[in-house]
Amino acid sequence: MTIITFFACLAAFVAGFIDSIVGGGGLVQAPALFILFPHYSVPQIIGTNRFASFMGTAVAGYQYSKKVKIPLKTVLFAGVGAGVMSYSGALISSHMSEKILKPTILILMTLIAIYTYRKKDLGQHDRHKFELSKIPIYGLLIGMTTGFYNGFVGPGTGSLLVFGFVSIVGYNFLTASAISKVVNVVADICSLIFFVAKGYVVFGVALPMMVCNMAGSFVGSRMALLRGNGFIRVLFLVVVFGLILRFGYDILKMYGFYQ
């Protein structure tokens, strides 16, 4: 293993740890790939990143399923919605200026951070806002919205899934995290079919990263189950703040403040 691959695997472990709890692992893993492998094309980075992370997400989902009752019908509806709309998001994003897109996302993330911080009891207990029979429909809408965002922008999709199921449906953070992992796996597998078929996955890098991402996901999901909703809420705020910094930096760079 080369030193570059070692650092890629280290980033994959950290990404798996964060992603297994609140999503947002792409904030660590994708930038690491861009830095460590500047000669890779963007599709290679995206394909390798997705292949390296999807099994880690599956590990986290399995860990949650042993301790948390996952509403399978809601997951199915949300997964289908996310898978379909992610393609639409990618298609539309190719025709929209980032000067409109990134400031919009920055505002959205800032509002989510303020809302979560001010509502101290948000996601601490299940407080379903709808009849149980209607929750899958709202799951479909959340899946479609976050799937569209995933294709449109990408980073923080898991965090938005968690926020959607907590704030809109009324699940606690632990259950919302469990649902988001399964939905993410469904969406990732759908997109991976394309990346693998087109030869965009660099398996020599993706396979060792996948093992480390799985290890990070195992540790992270176990810690989430042990520490509970309060711990997840704090880490969620940290990840959303990281997204705010990321998009803030991108906007400043876009307007020439950084070269």
Residue pairs with C-beta under 8 A, 6 or more apart in sequence:
1 9
1 208
4 36
4 37
5 205
5 208
7 32
7 36
8 32
8 33
8 36
8 37
8 205
8 208
8 209
9 208
9 209
9 211
9 212
10 212
11 28
11 29
11 32
11 33
11 36
11 209
12 29
12 32
12 52
12 53
12 56
12 209
12 210
12 212
12 213
12 216
13 212
13 213
13 215
13 216
14 25
14 28
14 216
15 25
15 26
15 27
15 28
15 29
15 32
15 53
15 56
15 213
15 216
16 25
16 53
16 56
16 59
16 60
16 212
16 213
16 214
16 215
16 216
16 217
16 218
16 219
16 220
17 25
17 216
17 217
17 219
17 220
18 24
18 25
18 27
18 28
18 216
18 220
18 235
18 239
19 25
19 26
19 53
19 56
19 57
19 60
19 158
19 213
19 216
19 217
19 220
20 56
20 57
20 59
20 60
20 63
20 177
20 181
20 216
20 217
20 218
20 219
20 220
20 221
20 224
21 177
21 220
21 221
21 223
21 224
21 231
21 232
21 235
22 158
22 159
22 162
22 173
22 177
22 232
22 235
22 236
22 239
23 156
23 157
23 158
23 159
23 160
23 161
23 162
23 177
23 180
23 184
23 239
24 155
24 156
24 158
24 159
24 239
24 240
24 242
24 243
25 53
25 56
25 158
25 213
26 49
26 53
26 154
26 155
26 156
26 157
27 155
27 156
27 239
27 242
27 243
27 246
29 49
29 52
29 53
29 209
29 213
30 45
30 46
30 49
30 154
30 155
33 40
33 45
33 48
33 49
33 205
34 45
37 44
37 45
37 202
37 205
40 48
40 202
41 200
43 195
43 198
43 200
44 200
44 201
44 202
46 195
46 200
47 192
47 195
47 196
47 198
47 200
47 201
47 202
47 206
48 200
48 201
48 202
48 205
48 206
48 209
50 188
50 191
50 192
50 195
50 201
51 192
51 195
51 196
51 201
51 203
51 206
51 210
52 205
52 206
52 209
52 210
52 213
53 188
53 210
53 213
54 184
54 185
54 188
54 189
54 192
55 210
55 213
55 214
56 210
56 213
56 214
56 216
56 217
57 158
57 181
57 184
57 185
57 188
57 217
58 181
58 185
59 214
59 217
59 218
59 221
60 181
60 217
60 218
60 220
60 221
61 178
61 181
61 182
61 185
63 217
63 218
63 221
63 222
63 225
64 70
64 174
64 177
64 178
64 181
64 221
64 224
64 225
65 178
65 182
67 225
68 174
68 175
68 178
68 225
69 175
70 175
70 178
70 179
70 182
71 135
71 136
71 139
71 179
73 136
73 139
74 135
74 136
74 139
74 169
74 179
75 139
75 179
75 182
75 183
75 186
76 136
77 136
77 137
77 139
77 140
77 143
78 139
78 140
78 142
78 143
78 161
78 179
78 183
79 143
79 182
79 183
79 186
79 187
80 140
80 143
80 186
81 139
81 140
81 141
81 142
81 143
81 144
81 147
82 143
82 144
82 146
82 147
82 150
82 161
82 183
82 184
82 186
82 187
83 147
83 186
83 187
83 190
84 144
84 147
85 143
85 144
85 145
85 147
85 148
85 151
86 147
86 148
86 150
86 151
86 187
86 190
86 191
87 151
88 148
88 151
89 147
89 148
89 149
89 150
89 151
89 152
89 153
90 151
90 152
91 151
92 152
93 101
93 151
93 152
93 153
98 250
98 254
99 254
101 152
101 153
102 247
102 250
102 251
102 254
103 251
105 153
105 247
106 244
106 247
106 248
106 251
109 156
109 240
109 243
109 244
109 247
110 244
112 160
112 163
112 240
113 237
113 240
113 241
113 244
115 122
115 167
116 122
116 163
116 233
116 236
116 237
116 240
117 237
122 166
122 167
122 233
123 166
123 167
123 171
123 172
123 173
123 176
123 229
123 232
123 233
124 172
124 173
124 229
124 230
124 233
125 172
125 229
126 170
126 171
126 172
126 175
127 170
128 135
128 169
128 170
128 171
129 168
129 169
129 170
130 138
130 169
130 170
135 169
138 168
138 169
139 165
139 169
139 179
142 161
142 164
142 165
142 168
142 169
143 161
143 183
145 160
145 164
146 157
146 160
146 161
146 164
146 183
147 157
147 187
149 157
149 160
150 157
150 187
155 243
155 246
156 239
156 240
156 243
157 184
157 187
158 180
158 181
158 184
159 236
159 239
159 240
159 243
161 176
161 179
161 180
161 183
161 184
162 173
162 176
162 177
162 180
162 232
162 236
163 176
163 236
164 176
165 171
165 175
165 176
165 179
165 180
166 172
166 173
166 176
169 176
171 179
172 229
173 229
173 232
173 233
173 236
174 224
174 225
174 228
174 229
174 232
177 224
177 232
181 221
192 201
195 201
223 231
224 231
224 232
249 258
252 258
